[in-house]
């Protein structure tokens, strides 16, 4: 069993199924999650994509981003980083996380069993058995040879397996929050992304979607306080509006569009560092 149907879950499920294993992926969300930022596919990631036969499918739906402009509050370009050979700030295989998830799901759907809208509530210590017994909230008790946790930074399954204290101590906070959401595209936005750094630890990044329909907006702020990611979406938007109201450049446009966007997501940036058992 694989817990998590984002990027890592379907990817590992593909390889397990390819080598003859029966794989079940369980995902808490009722439907595939399509929110999130863009993903650079390069280096080892590009090699894996090619071995999976997905490069052509991904190239058809990349953001087609020409590069990154660093600008000041007057829209003056201070530095530029074109895509080039893909070894710079932006890869030539730049794809939204949700689109990559769809590609992986489509690739594995026929060989992997997916369970959406369910989650693991109990795990029997695998050290006490040759198999792993898991209990699903809706699916009852099931038994597998192996459990792979491919969930995000706040994984509930990781807490079940390792305990709250160990799971929490493995988190290294970087004191940065980033919000991701889409805003309407304008013809003058072009195919470059723009990064604007404002005073007081604030940043705004807008990037094309490759379809000339929307821009992906990122609002980043430095704040040592914990818990903004636990607030309601309305409270998170209110916090960002307060923090960025005087940031300059295109923040008024971005904040206005943020109020009605349907794919808003805010995350605290952190690392998961787990010692080997």
N, C-alpha and C positions, 0 to 999 in steps of 0.2 A: 504494500500500500504506500502511496505517495500522498502526503498532506500538502495541499496547495496547488492550484491550477493557474498560476500566473505565468512566469517565464521559465523558471527553473524546474517546476513540477512537470509540465508537458515535455520539456527537453530531456530530462532524465528518464521519463516514461518512454519516450521514443526509443532510446538506446536499450533499455531493459527489454522492451517488446521485440526489438529487432533481433536480440539474442535469445528469443524463444520464451521469455517469461510472461506470465499472465499478470497484467498490471491494472490496478484500480487507483484512480486519483479522486480524492475527496476534497471539495472546496466549500467553505462556509457560505460564500456569496451565492445567491440564487441563480445568477447568470454570470458569464465571464466578465471580469472587470476590465473596462476599456480606458480608464483614466490613467494619468501619469505622464511623465516627461518623455523626451526622445531617448533613444538608445543608440549609441555608437557601436557599430559592428566592425571590428578591426582585429588584427593580430590573431590570437588563438580563436577568438569568437568567429572571425571570418572563415578560418579553417574548418571549424565545426559546422558552420552553416553550409559550406560547400559539401562536406561529407554527408550531410543530411539531405542534400539536393534541394536546398531552399533559396539559393542565391538569386535565381531568376525571379522567383515569386516575390522576394523582398525588394529587388530593384524596381519592380513595377509600382511599388507603393511607398517609396522613400519620400522624404520631405523635399527633395530636390533643392536643398539649401546650398546657396553659392558660397557661403562663408559667414564669418562673424565680423561685424563692425563694432568697435568700442567707441562710444560717443560721449560727449559732455552734455550739459543741460541745454545747450543751444543747438543740439543736433550736429555739432561739428565732429567729424570722424577723426579720432585720435590715433587709431591703429586698426588694421584690417588683417584678417587671417582667412584667405580663400581656401576652399576645399583642397585644390591641388590633387596630390596623389592619395589623399585620405590620411596622411600621417600627421596632420596639423590639428587645430582646435576642433575641426568638424570632419567627420568621416564621410566618404562618398556613399557609404551605406548608413544613412541616418534615417531611422524609422521610429514612429511613435510606439510607445510600449504597448498600447492597446492593439495596434495593427500587427505587431510581432506576435502577441498572444493569440490573435485570430489565426495567423499563419501556422503556428505550432499546434493549435487545437485541430485545425483542418488536416494537418499532416498525420496526426495521431488518432483521430476519431475512430477509424475503422479497426484499430489494433489495441486500443486502450479503453477501458471502461471509465467513464466520468460520472461522478455523483456530485451534483450541485445542490446547494441549499442544505447541506448536512455537515457535521463536524465531529471530531473525536472528543469524547467526554472522559474516557478512561483508557489507560494503557497498563497492561500487566507487565511487570518488570521482565524484560527479555532475558536477563541474567538467570532467571529461575525457570526458563523453559527454552526448548529448541525453536519455538515459534513465538510470534508476537500476537497477543490477543488485544484487540481494540474494541471499544464500545462507541458506537455512533449515536448521536442524539436521536435520530429517527430510524437508523438501520439496525440497531441492536448490536449484539456482540458478533465479531467476526475474527477470523484467524488468518494470519499471513506469515510468510517466511521472514519478511523484513518490513520495517517501517522507515521510510525516508521522509524527514521533515523538510519541505521546500517552501516554507512560509516566510513572511516578512519579519521585520525587526521586532514586532510586538506579538510574536507567535504564541498563541495559547497552547498549542501542542507541545512546544518546547518547555513551557512551564510545567505541563503535566509530567513530562519525562524527567526533567532535571530539577524540578522544584522551583518555587517562586524566587527564593534567595539566589540560587545559582543563575537562573535565567536573567534576573535583574542585574546581578553583578557583572554579567557578561556584556552589558550595554555601556558603551562609552559615548557620552553626550558631547557633541561638538558645538553646542550653543547656537545653532542656526536652524531657523524654520524656513521652509519654502512652500509657497502655494502654487498650484498648477491649475490652469483653466483656459478655456478658449474664448477669444473675442472676435468680433466680425473683422474680416479682411478688407483693406482698402487698396485700390490700385497702386497708390504711391508707396505701399509697404514693400513691394518688390519681392525678390527671392533671397535676400540676405537677412540674417538675424542681427538684432541690435542689443547690445549690452550697455546699460547705463548704471553707473555707480553713484549713488547719492550720499551726502554726509550722514553721519550717525549710524553707520553699519547697515545701509539699505541698498538694495540692487533691484533692477528691473531688467528682464530679458524677454524679448518677444521674437518668435521664430515662425517662419511660414509652415503651412501644413502640406505643401506640394500640390494642393488642389485649388489654391487661390479662393478658398472659402472662409477660412479662419486663420487666426494667429494663435499659437500656443504662448500664453503669457506666464512668466515665472516672477513672483514677487518673493524676494529673500530678505530676511532681517536677522540681525544678530541679537539674541536675547538669552540670558542665562536662566530665565524663569522656565520651569517645567510645566507642562500640562496644557499648552495652547492646542495641541493636537487632540485633546480629549473634549474640547468645547464643542458646542453645537456649530453647525455651518454658519448660522446667522451670527453667532458670537465671534467666530473666526473672521468673518468678513468685516464685522464692526471693528475688530482689533486692527486689521490691516488698513482699513480706511483711516483710522486714527493715526497709525504709524506713518502712512505714506501721503497724507493729505498735503504736505508741503514739500514733497520730495522733488518736484520739478519734472521737466521733460514731458513725456506722455502719460504720466501717472493719472491725471484726471480722466483721460479716455479709458485707461485700463481699469481704474476703480469703478467708473460708471458701468462698464460692461460686466464687471465682476458681479454686480448685484443681481443680474438676471441670468448668469451663465448656469448651465445645467450639469456641468462636469467638474465642479470645483473640488479640489482636494488639497489638504494641507498636511505636511509631514514634518516631523522633527528629524534633522539629519544626525545620524549616529552610526556607530560601528558596533557589530556584534563580535566580541572576542571571547571565544569559549576554549578553555583549556582542554587538552585531550584527557580522556578518562583512562 
